[in-house]
Amino acid sequence: MKRVLILLIIISMQSALGLRIDMSDFVVYLVLLYILVRSFIDLKYKFYLANKFLIIPLLFFTILSVTNGGIHSVFHLISTIKALIGFLVIAMLVRDDADIRYTLKCFIITTTMSALIGIGQEIVYLTTKRTLVGFISARQLRLFFNETPLGFMLRVPALTGSYILLANYLVIAMIALFCLLSFGLIKRNNFKVYMAFLSMFIALMLTFSRSSEIALIIGILLCFSLKWRHYIIHFIVILLLAILVSIIIGLTDKIAESFIKEKCLLGDLGVRLQLLREGMSGFVLRHPYIGTGIGKANKYTPNVHSWPVHNNFVRIVDEIGIFGFIVYVIIFLRMFLKTMLMLILAEKENKENRDVLIILTGIIFVLTFNLQFHPTAIDYYIFATIAFIEGILIVEAKKLKPLS
């Protein structure tokens, strides 16, 4: 039953189809029911204390923000509660090494299937001009196209209902698969593994998510530098040479010119910077303590699209205030610091254990990096991902005596 629930959660993360009520609304409460039933049978099934101490105050400050957000925030509160319950219960499903392997395998396979669906969506659009992307409103659908030298192309969402979500899943799965291959944790002569990576790479390009592409490159370099630290000087030299070559061929000038153009002419970068300024100034000047209300961040950023700030952390402080923001940041800091501490302790104890922690470090980095460019708030996909990371960290911590 536990394995079935893990698979259902992973599938639910990638099958929203743009619907307000999706598969995850059913799965999260099914997992909660399973945990509650198991808690009477197996006393080891208890909510982890640290998670409770973080989720309860975060939920409190989120509910408090509704006083400013009104009825609109009440509706958003439902999905927020789902995300926080998911965080509490999903972490409890991963209990041993077999569960870790199964979770990674399911996530990579499911994301590969999403990648193939995304590629299929692009082919259908290019050949028939039909957009088979789920139940997306016409207003949102206008954002699903990207102008290229080949004409307009679809920013593929697969079944997630959002190309941003798909890009996040693709980068996380590619980091995990690339490291598993490079570290020798899976067979390197498996043709299907390389085809899966290639499919995900193509789908990532078709989302046209620049931040995700940058996150993938830096995430892989980070994992490599942690795995083979004695080659760190070589990595630095190669990086400096790449920068030097870029300067010589004029690539840096083109990047700077593009940056200035985007900023001055209010291109994508200019709009994001403007939203960031408005979001931060609105928080400071209007509702710094309890926020403007969950789902109401766009009150601070008036624009024709009604967009909120395109930064997850700034949106959190906008919507639930400084105290809720502090709790939210602690969740990420605790996860990162715990991973790094365990990585240090595992340095000479267990090679495979260390490799898993390096992969988690890469995943945490790309998740956090991508959130700097995305307009999400307390979202199910974020907390489901963090919950799986938390579950894996708890299993790995049992192998390290100082943390057990």
Residue, then its C-alpha position, 0 to 999 in steps of 0.5 A: m500500500k505504501r509503495v502505491l501511495i508514493l507512486l500516486i503522489i508522484i503522479s499527482m504532482q505531474s497531472a494537474l491539467g490546469l484544474r482547480i481540483d486535481m488528483s492531488d486533492f484526493v491523494v493527500y488526504l488518502v495518505l493522511l488516512y493511511i498514516l493515521v490508521r498505521s499510527f494505531i498499528d505501528l507506533k513508529y508512524k508519528f509526525y516528526l516533531a521538527n515538522k510539526f513545530l514548523i508547519i503549525p506556526l506557518l499555518f497560523f500566520t497563513i490563516l492570520s493573513v486572511t484578515n487582509g485577504g478576505i474571501h479570495s484568501v479563504f479559497h486559496l487557504i484550502s490549497t495551502i492547507k493541502a500543501l502543508i498536510g502533504f508536507l507532514v504526511i509524505a515524509m513519513l512514507v520514505r522509511d528505508d533505502a528501498d523506499i528511497r530507490y523506489t521514490l527516485k525511480c518512480f519520479i524519474i520514470t514519471t518525469t520521463m513520461s511527462a517529457l514525452i507527452g510534452i514533446g508530443q504536444e509540441i509536435v501536435y502544435l507545430t503540425t496542426k496548430r492545436t494546443l493540447v495542454g489541458f484546461i487552461s484559460a484563454r488568458q493564461l494560454r497566451l503565455f504558453f507561446n514563445e517567439t523563436p526564429l522558427g516562429f511561435m512555439l508552444r511552451v509545453p506543460a505536459l499534464t502539469g498545467s504549467y510549463i514552469l512546473l514541468a521545467n522544475y520537475l525535469v531539472i530535478a529528475m535530470i540532476a538525479l539521473f545524471c548523478l546516479l549515472s556519473f556516480g555509478l549508482i546505476k548501470r551505465n550501459n542501459f540505453k533506456v537511461y540515456m534516452a530518458f535523459l535525452s527526452m527530458f533535455i528536449a522537453l526542458m528546451l521546449t519549456f523555454s525556461r531560462s532559469s531552469e536551464i541555468a539551474l541545471i548547469i549550476g546544479i550539475l557543476l555543484c554535484f560534481s564539485l562535491k563528489w570530486r572535490h580534489y578536482i575543484i582547482h580544475f573546475i575553477v580553471i575551466l570556468l575562468l578559461a570559459i569566461l576568458v574565451s567568452i570575452i575574446i569572442g565578444l559573447t560577454d558584450k552580447i550578454a551585457e547588451s541583451f541584459i541592458k535591452e531587456k531591463c531598459l525596454l521592459g522585456d522579461l527581465g525588466v518586468r520581473l525587476q519591476l514586479l520585484r520592486e513593487g512587491m518589496s516596497g508594498f510589503v514594507l509600506r502596507h502590510p509588513y506583519i501579517g501580509t496582504g493575504i494568501g493569494k493576494a500578492n498582486k495587490y502590490t503589483p498592478n499590471v495588465h496581466s494581474w501578475p504577482v511578484h515573480n519570486n517565491f520568497v518575496r511573494i511569501v513575505d507579501e502574502i503572509g508577512i514577515f513572521g510567516f516568511i521567517v518560518y518559511v525560510i527556516i524550513f529551507l535553511r534547516m533542510f539545507l544545513k541538515t544535508m550539509l552537516m550529514l554530508i560532512l559526517a558521511e565523508k569517510e563513513n559510507k560512500e553510497n550514503r555520501d552520494v545520495l546526500i550530494i544528489l539531495t544537495g543538487i536537488i535542494f539547490v535547483l529547487t531553491f534557485n528556480l523559486q527565485f524566478h517563479p510566482t508560486a506561493i505555498d504550493y503543493y509541488i514545493f512542499a511535496t518535493i521538500a517532504f520527499i527530501e525530508g523523508i530521505l534525510i531521515v533515513e540517511a540520518k539513521k546511518l550516521k551515529p552523531l545524528s541518530 
